[in-house]
Amino acid sequence: MRVVCNVGPMMHGCSLQKQVSVMSINLSAKLDELQRGDRQLETTVALCEIRSQLQELTKSVESCQSEVSEVKRDMVAIKHELDTVQQVKEEIEELREYVDRLGEQSHRRKLRLLEQGLTFFLSYAILAAMLGMLQFGYNTGVINAPEVSIENFMKDVYKDRYGEDIQEDYVKLLYAVAVSIFAIGGMLGGFSGGMIANRFGRKGGLLLNNILGIGGACLMGFTKIAHSYEVLFLGRFIIGVNCGLNTSLVPMYISEIAPLNLRGGLGTVNQLAVTIGLLMSQVLGIEQILGTDDGWPVLLEFLAMDSEVPGLSLVLPKFMGLERSQTQSLENK
C-alpha cells in the first residue's frame, strides 16, 4: 500500500495546520490497517513509511519556524518604520506650530504698520524728495515762456561772433535744440536710474543727483554772462539727466519710507509735484515777473536752491537697512 502525503510543496500553497491534518489522517489510516492486519502488510515497512512522513513533517515545521522568524524580523522593521513615521509626524507638527507663530508675528507687525500715521519727519522727507519731481515739472515748461527773449539772446551772440545777422530758421533750430536736449538728457537719466539706485542706494543716488541739478541750473543761469548759447545747451542737457534720474529715484524712495497704509496715497505726490512745477514755470515766466531779456537766466536757474534741500533732509530708506543686513549675512557665512 502507498500512503499519499503532500508535505514538501505544501509550504508554497497550504498552511502548516492543513499539512498536520492531512498527515494525521494518513497515519490514522495506516495504524488501523496495521491493527486489522489487512492485506498482510509487513510491520517494518509500514513503520518506515510512518517515520519518513514524520521526518517530512518535522522539516515542514522547521521551515515554518524559519518563516515565522522572517515575519518577526519584518515586524521589527515595520515597527522601526512606524517609529520613524511618528517622529517625522511630530517634527511636522512642530514646524506647523512654528509657521503659525511666524504668521501671527507677521500679522501683528502688519497691524502695527497699518496703525502708523504721517509723522513730521516722514512729511519732511517726502517733501524733500518731492522737490526732485518739482524740478522735473519746472524745467519741462520753463523754457517755453521766455522763447522770444532766448531767441533775441541767440541772435545777439551770433552777430557778435560772426558779424552778421542770423537767419530766422537757424534761430528756430537753435531754440529747438535748447528745448529738445532736455529730453535727451532725461532719457539718459531715466535709463541709468536703476543702476544708480543699486550702486549708491536710493538716498545716495538722490544726493549725487543733486550735484547734477545744481550744476545744470548754474550753467543755465550763467548763460548770459558767458555770452554763449552752448552753455545753455549744456545746462539743459545736465538738468535733463537730473530730472530723468529723479523720475526713477524719487518714486522708489517715497514708496520705501512710506508706511504701508499710506503708500498708495503718497505715491501720487510725484504727479502732484510735477504739475506744481509746471504751474510755477508758467507763472514765473510771464513778462511782468521773469520772462524778460534780463530775467530769463534767473528764471532758468530759479530752482537750483531746491537741489540743496534734499541733501539736508533725506532720511535713510529701508533699502539701506536691507542692503546692510544682506552684507552682514554674507560676512557671517
C-alpha positions in Angstrom: 0.0 0.0 0.0 1.2 3.5 -0.8 0.3 6.3 1.6 -0.3 9.7 -0.1 1.0 12.8 1.8 1.9 16.1 0.1 4.3 17.6 2.6 7.1 19.1 0.5 5.3 21.6 -1.8 2.5 22.4 0.8 4.6 25.3 2.2 4.0 27.2 -1.1 0.2 26.8 -1.2 -1.2 25.3 2.1 -0.8 26.2 5.7 1.0 24.1 8.3 -2.2 23.3 10.0 -3.6 21.7 6.9 -0.4 19.7 6.5 -0.7 18.3 10.0 -4.4 17.5 9.5 -3.6 15.5 6.3 -0.7 13.7 7.9 -2.8 12.8 10.9 -5.5 11.3 8.7 -2.9 9.2 6.8 -1.2 8.0 10.0 -4.6 7.0 11.5 -5.5 5.0 8.4 -2.1 3.3 8.5 -2.4 2.4 12.1 -5.9 1.0 11.6 -4.6 -1.2 8.7 -1.8 -2.5 11.0 -4.2 -3.3 13.8 -6.6 -5.1 11.5 -3.8 -6.8 9.6 -5.5 -6.0 6.3 -3.6 -7.0 3.1 -0.9 -8.6 5.3 1.4 -5.5 5.4 4.7 -6.0 6.9 5.1 -4.0 10.2 8.7 -2.9 9.4 7.7 -1.4 6.0 4.8 0.4 7.5 6.8 1.9 10.3 9.4 3.1 7.8 6.8 4.9 5.9 5.4 6.5 9.1 8.9 7.5 10.1 9.5 9.1 6.7 6.3 11.0 6.9 7.2 12.2 10.4 10.6 13.5 9.1 8.9 15.4 6.3 6.5 16.9 8.9 9.5 17.9 11.0 11.1 19.6 8.1 7.9 21.4 7.4 7.7 22.6 11.0 11.3 23.8 10.8 10.6 25.6 7.6 7.5 27.2 9.2 9.7 28.4 12.1 12.1 29.9 9.7 9.3 31.8 8.0 8.0 32.9 11.4 11.4 34.3 12.2 11.4 36.2 9.0 8.0 37.5 9.8 9.2 38.6 13.2 12.2 40.5 11.6 9.8 42.1 9.1 7.6 43.2 12.0 10.6 44.7 13.8 11.5 46.6 10.6 7.9 47.7 10.3 7.8 48.9 13.9 11.0 50.8 13.2 9.4 52.4 10.2 6.4 53.3 12.2 8.6 54.9 14.9 10.3 56.9 12.1 7.0 58.0 10.7 5.8 59.0 14.1 9.0 61.1 14.6 8.5 62.8 11.3 4.9 63.5 12.1 6.0 65.1 15.4 8.6 67.2 13.5 5.9 68.3 11.0 3.7 69.3 13.9 6.5 71.4 15.4 7.1 73.0 12.0 3.4 73.8 11.7 3.4 75.4 15.1 6.5 77.4 14.2 4.9 78.6 10.9 1.7 79.6 12.8 3.8 81.6 15.3 5.6 83.3 12.4 2.2 84.1 10.8 0.9 85.6 14.0 4.0 87.7 14.4 3.8 88.9 10.7 0.1 89.7 11.2 0.8 91.7 14.4 3.7 93.5 12.6 1.4 94.3 9.7 -1.2 95.7 12.1 1.4 97.9 13.7 2.4 99.2 10.2 -1.2 99.9 9.4 -1.5 101.9 12.6 1.4 104.2 11.7 0.5 107.7 10.6 2.1 110.6 8.8 4.7 111.9 11.2 6.6 115.2 11.0 9.9 113.6 9.9 8.2 111.5 7.3 6.4 114.5 5.9 9.6 116.4 5.8 11.5 113.6 4.0 8.7 113.2 1.4 8.6 117.0 0.8 12.3 117.0 0.3 12.1 114.1 -2.2 9.2 115.8 -4.0 11.4 118.7 -4.9 13.1 116.5 -7.4 9.9 115.9 -9.2 9.1 119.6 -8.8 12.3 120.3 -10.8 11.2 117.9 -13.5 7.9 119.7 -14.0 9.5 123.2 -13.7 12.3 122.5 -16.2 9.9 120.9 -18.6 7.9 124.0 -19.0 10.2 126.9 -18.1 11.8 127.1 -21.5 8.5 127.9 -23.2 7.6 131.3 -21.7 10.8 133.2 -22.4 11.1 132.0 -26.0 11.3 135.4 -27.6 13.9 136.6 -25.1 16.1 133.5 -25.6 15.9 133.8 -29.3 17.0 137.5 -29.1 19.9 136.4 -27.0 20.9 133.8 -29.6 20.7 136.5 -32.3 23.0 138.8 -30.3 25.6 136.1 -29.7 25.6 135.0 -33.3 26.0 138.6 -34.5 28.9 139.3 -32.1 30.7 136.1 -33.2 30.2 136.3 -36.9 29.4 140.0 -37.5 26.2 139.3 -39.4 22.6 138.7 -38.6 21.4 135.1 -38.1 18.7 133.7 -40.3 15.4 133.2 -38.7 15.2 129.5 -39.5 18.6 128.9 -37.8 17.4 130.8 -34.7 14.4 128.4 -34.5 16.8 125.5 -34.9 19.0 126.6 -32.1 16.0 127.2 -29.8 14.6 123.7 -30.8 18.0 122.2 -29.7 17.8 124.0 -26.4 14.3 122.6 -25.8 14.8 119.0 -27.0 18.2 118.4 -25.5 16.5 118.4 -22.1 14.6 115.2 -23.3 17.8 113.6 -24.5 19.3 114.1 -21.0 16.1 112.8 -19.5 16.3 109.6 -21.4 19.9 109.0 -20.3 19.0 109.7 -16.7 15.9 107.5 -16.8 17.8 104.5 -18.2 20.6 104.8 -15.6 18.3 105.3 -12.6 18.1 101.7 -11.7 21.9 101.2 -11.9 22.4 104.3 -9.7 19.9 103.2 -7.2 21.5 99.7 -6.8 25.0 101.1 -6.7 24.6 104.0 -4.3 21.2 103.4 -2.8 18.0 105.5 -3.1 19.3 108.1 -0.7 22.8 108.1 -2.1 21.5 108.4 -5.6 19.3 111.3 -4.8 22.2 113.1 -3.1 24.5 112.6 -6.0 21.8 113.7 -8.4 21.5 117.0 -6.5 25.0 117.8 -7.7 23.8 117.5 -11.3 20.8 119.7 -10.5 22.9 122.4 -9.0 25.5 122.2 -11.8 22.9 122.3 -14.6 21.0 125.2 -13.0 24.2 127.2 -12.5 25.2 126.7 -16.2 21.8 127.9 -17.4 22.0 130.9 -15.0 25.4 131.9 -16.3 24.5 131.6 -19.9 24.1 135.3 -20.5 27.3 136.1 -18.5 29.2 133.6 -20.6 27.5 135.0 -23.7 27.2 131.5 -25.2 24.2 129.6 -26.1 26.3 126.4 -26.0 26.4 126.9 -22.2 22.6 126.9 -22.3 22.6 123.6 -24.3 25.0 122.0 -21.8 23.0 123.2 -18.8 19.7 122.0 -20.3 21.3 118.6 -21.0 22.6 118.2 -17.5 19.4 119.3 -15.9 17.6 116.8 -18.2 19.8 114.0 -16.8 19.0 115.2 -13.3 15.2 115.1 -14.0 15.4 111.7 -15.6 17.2 110.3 -12.5 14.5 111.9 -10.3 11.7 110.2 -12.2 13.4 106.8 -11.2 14.8 107.5 -7.7 12.1 109.7 -6.1 9.2 107.2 -6.5 11.3 104.3 -5.2 12.4 106.4 -2.2 8.9 107.5 -1.3 7.5 104.0 -1.6 10.1 102.7 0.7 9.9 105.2 3.5 6.1 105.4 3.4 4.0 103.3 5.9 2.0 100.5 4.4 -1.4 102.2 4.9 -0.2 105.4 3.3 1.9 104.0 0.4 -0.8 104.3 -2.2 -1.7 107.8 -1.4 1.8 109.0 -1.1 2.6 107.5 -4.4 0.5 110.2 -6.1 2.6 113.1 -4.7 5.1 112.6 -7.6 2.5 113.7 -10.2 1.3 116.5 -7.9 4.8 117.8 -7.7 5.2 117.7 -11.5 2.1 119.7 -12.1 3.0 122.2 -9.4 6.4 122.6 -11.1 4.8 123.2 -14.5 2.5 125.8 -12.9 5.4 127.6 -11.3 7.3 127.8 -14.5 4.4 129.3 -16.4 3.6 131.8 -13.7 7.2 133.0 -13.1 7.8 133.1 -16.9 5.3 135.8 -17.6 6.8 139.1 -18.8 5.9 141.0 -15.7 8.0 138.7 -13.4 11.0 136.9 -15.0 10.1 136.5 -18.7 12.2 139.4 -19.8 15.5 139.8 -21.6 17.3 140.3 -18.3 15.3 137.9 -16.2 15.2 134.7 -18.1 18.6 133.4 -16.9 17.3 133.8 -13.3 14.1 132.0 -14.4 16.1 129.0 -15.6 18.2 128.7 -12.5 15.4 129.5 -10.1 15.0 126.0 -8.7 18.8 125.5 -8.1 18.1 126.0 -4.4 15.8 123.0 -4.4 18.7 120.7 -5.1 20.3 121.7 -1.8 17.3 120.9 0.4 17.1 117.2 -0.2 20.7 116.8 0.8 19.9 118.2 4.2 16.7 116.4 4.8 16.6 113.0 3.2 16.2 110.2 5.8 17.6 106.7 5.4 15.2 104.4 3.5 14.6 100.8 4.4 16.6 99.7 1.3 19.8 100.8 3.1 18.9 98.6 6.1 18.1 95.7 3.8 21.4 96.1 1.9 23.3 96.2 5.2 21.6 93.2 6.6 22.4 91.2 3.4 26.0 92.2 3.6 26.2 91.1 7.2 24.6 87.8 6.4 27.2 87.2 3.7 30.0 88.1 6.0 28.7 85.7 8.7 28.6 82.9 6.1 
